Amino acid sequence: MPGDDFIVIPEPQTEVGISSGDTMNITVSKSSLTVFNNLAKGFSEGAASTFDYSLKDRAPFTVTNSVGVPIKVQPNHNLRVMGSPEKSGVCDLDAGQSLELEYASMEPSHQGKLSILSRQESSLFTLTFGMLLYF
């Protein structure tokens, strides 16, 4: 159907991932949903009690130049330099320097509708590295 690639996708309230190499019959009932809900509560309480909140403000990705020569780093459109309001292009890193990267905010492409293809691609992060003289 034309236009199916732009649909509104609500965020899931619960996500369950099940995989198997063989055929597997699964019945989801009210009692199994209750079990999943209790498991989720138990795991979230356990994770909250062991979470180190000092890590909250740290960058999710850090690139450290341990090569010994200056390099250039170019993140793809899904990453940006930490604290930078815009997506940056090529960044110079001297020997021993670090570059902190964070997720670039995704903007809806058409009036609050997000392309399914964009959404799938948003989980891909690539970095291009090059020596300063050869980039």
Summary of the structure (lengths in Angstrom):
residues: 135
radius of gyration: 21.0
end to end distance: 44.1
largest distance: 63.1
contacts: 253
relative contact order: 0.19
helix: 22%
strand: 24%
